[in-house]
Amino acid sequence: MSDKRPPGTLGVDLRTPGLRPCGLCGEVREMTKAHVPPQVAGNRGRVTSATVRVHNNARSLGRLAAGGMWMRGLCGDCNSLAGLTYDSAYGDFAKALDTYQRARTLLHLPQADPAPPVRVAPGRVARSILIGMFATTPQLRVMFPGLAGDLCERRDHITLPDGASLRMALYPLRWTRLASMFNNYRVLGRRQYYNVFSEVYFRPLAWALIPSDRGYEDLGESVFDDLGWATVDEWLQYGDDVTAVDLRDLCRHGVPNVRHPLSGPEQDNWVQLFSDKITAIIEGEIPR
């Protein structure tokens, strides 16, 4: 399939309709729009998104289109698996966090410590975001076929494979990003690295599936460890029947507020490495 996107568009094309292997089950079928995070979390309607471009040495976005953050990375059955089974729990969690944050701001309350006092269905939420992450790159299924199979088969208790960890943080900004398979290294200032298999930044949450194995010590400290992103690997041990656990009990070390390293004033301090064959990058904005 020819790539008809503008010159300089970064990453693999996962927006164009067509036959290709599903990111989760692997069957070659017509791909459907997988909204990540799910539409029930506000990822719909007036939310704009576009692929990222580098043209004439300038970084920009392609033509922004309304309709949310999405990629054609899942077949209809796998997309429906998330939509019918897990996405409503994700939407409830996001709404509870958003309601709490709005009330805290209105009443001038201090930041919650260690985590907002909201309830969550941990197993369903973790499965919802992970299925979405499999839509962001075909490489995830190649690397972690067992995890893909466990999600497809709706196993009650899932263990993340060696070499992967799921992290979560609070994210208050309107700028959004959906991307996969890239490495960031800070080359100016303190030495840090930010490597992900897949990431989702969409208010009020940020998620990252990251390499859990060590071996990057020469590159400095992981941004995820430095900022104290919550490790939520064990959420997959909860079944569908667990629907209301206090977030403070799940994240006893806290949940930080974060921003993406490429969106702040120090973005020029970083070098980003990725492959146009396996990496997808979509950015956008939530309207006011």
N, C-alpha and C positions, 0 to 999 in steps of 0.2 A: 504494500500500500504506500503510495507516494505521500510525502510530507508536504502539504500545501500551505504550511504556516509561514509567517514572514521570516525573512533572513535573520539569522542570529537567535532564533528561538531556542531556548535551552531545554534539554532533556528529551526523553522519549515521548511520543505523542499518544496520550491515553484519553484524548477528548474526541477523536474522530470515530464515528461508527464503523463497525467491521467485525469480521470473524477473527478471533484469536483465543489463545488459552485463557480460561478464567483464572484470576489471581488466587482463588481459593481452592476450587475443586480440580482445576487443570484441564477441564474439557474444552475443546475448541467449539465455541458457540458465538452467537451474536452478543456483544457486550452491552450492558445496560448502564444507565447513569447511577453510580453509587455516590450518594451524598455523604461526605465525611467532614465533620460529624453529621449525624442523621438530621433530617429535615425537622424533626420534632424538637430539636435543640435550637431552632431559629435559623437554621441554615437553608434558607429558601427565599423566594420572593425577590426583594430588593437587594439582597446581598450580592455584591458584584465579585467577579473573579476573572483572571486572565493568566495566560502563560507568561513567563519571564523572558525578556529578550536582552541581548547585548549586541548593540549595533553602533558602528562608528565609535567604539570604545565607551559607549554610554549604556548604563543599565536602565531598562524601562519595562513597562508592562505592555502586552499586546492590547487589543481592543477589549475593554472591560464589558462584560455581559452580565445582566442580572439573572438570578436563578440559583445562587448559592455556590458553594465549593464542591465540585464533583469531578470524578473521573470515570471513564468507561472501563472499569477494571474487573467487574464481576458479572457473571451470567445472571439471568433472571432468578434462578432458583437460589443461588447464594445470596443475592441481594435481598430476596424475600425472606431468607432465613434470619437475617439481621432485623429486617423491618417488622416482621411478624412476632419475633420472639424476644429481642433484646433492646431495640432502639427506644421503646417507650420508657424503659427504666433510665436510659441515658438522658432522655429529655426531661424526666422528672428530677434527676440529679442536677442538671444544668439550671433548671428553673428554680430549684430550692437554693442553690448557690447564688444565683442572680438576685432573688428576692432578699436573701440575707444581706448581700453586699449593698443593695440599695437602701435597706433599712438602716444598716450601719452608717452609711454615708449621711442619710437624712437626719439621724439622731446623734451624729458626731460621736459614735462609739469607737473605742480603740479596736485595733486589728485583733481578730480572734487568735488565741494562743491555746493549744498548738494548731488547731484546725477549726474551721467553721462548724457550728453545732447543727449540722443537717444530717438527714438520714439518706442512706444509699443502698441499692441492691448491688453489692460489689461484683458478684459473678456475672450478672447480666450486663452491667456497665462495662466491665473489662472485655467481655466477649463482643459487645457492640463496637467498641473502638478498635479492637484487634481485627475483626472482620473488615472494617473500613480500611485499616492499614494494609491488608492484603490486596486491596483494590489499587493501592498507590504504586505498586511495582510488581512485575512478574517474578522478580528475583527472590522475593520473600518465600514463596512456595518452594522454590528450588533449594533454598537454604534450610528451611524448616518444614519439611513435608509432614512430619509427625504432628506438629502443631496445627497445620492446615487440616489434616485429617480429623484431629480431635474436635476442632471447631465445626467441621462439616457434620460430624456424627453426633454433635450436641452432647458430648461426654459431661457428666456431672462434675467431675474433678479433673482439672487440667493442670499440668506442671509445665512451666515455660522450659524450653530446651536449654541445655548448657550453652552459654555464649550469648544469651539474650536476657534483657531485663526491661520491664515496663515501668516508666516513670510518669509522674503526674505533678502538675503545679497549677496554681491559680493564675489566670491571665486576664487582666482588666481592659486591654486595649481593643480598638476597633479594627486595626490592621490584622489580616488573617493570612495564614500560610498553610499549605498542604504540600508536603514534599517527602522524598524517599531517597535512601542510599547516597549519602554524601558525607564528606569529612570536612570539618572546619578546623583550622589551626591559627592560633593568634601569633602573629609575627612581630607585632609592636607592643611594647608594654610587658606586662606579666605573661608568662608562658601558660597557655591553656589550650584545651582541645574540646571539640564539640562534634562527636561522631554519632550518626543515627542510621538506623535501618528505615525508619519512617517517623514522621512527626506531624502533629496536628495542632495548630494554634487557632483557636476560635473561642472568643469570650463566652463563658468565664473560665475556660479550662485550656491548659496546654498539656499535650501528651507526647511522649517520645519512646519508641522502642529502640533500645541502644545495645551496643555490644557490652556484655558484662564481664568478659575476660580482661584481665590486666595485660600489661605489655606496652602501655603508652606512657610509662613514667618519664621517659626522656622528653616527652612533649609537654610536660607540666601537669596541671591538675584538670580533671574533667569539670566542665561547667556544671554538670548535673550534681556532682558531689560538692562542689564549692558553694552552690546556692541552696543545697539541701532539698532537691526535688524528692518528693515522696516516692519510695519504692513500693509498687502495688502488685508485685508478682503473685502474692498469695491470694489476691482477689479471685483468681481463677479456680481456687480450691472451693469456693462457695458455689452451691448449686442454684438452680432457678428458684427454689423454694425459699431462699433467704432474700427477703425483700426490703428490710429496714434495719440497717446497722448504723450506729452513730459514727460519723466520719472521724470524730476525735478518738474513738477506740481503734479504728483502722490505721490512723496516721498519728501515732503518739509522739513522733518527733516533729510534727508540724507539716504544713503545706505552704511553701513560699509563694509570694507574688513574683512573677518573672516577666521578662521581655526577651525577644529573640536577639541573639548577638548581631544578626545582620540588619536589625531594624533601628538600633540606637545610634547615638552620636559616635560610637567607637567602631562602627561597621567596617571602616577602611583599615582597621588594624588586623583584619582576618583575611585568610586565604581559603577559598572554598574549592574542593576537589570532588568531581563527580564524573559519571559516564553518561553520555547521551543515549546509550543503549538500554540502561536499566533505571535511570533516575528520572523522576517526574517532579516538576515544580509548578505549583499554582499559587498565586497570591491574590488578595482582594481586600475588601473592606465591608464592614457592617455599617449600614446607614445610621445616622443619628436618630 
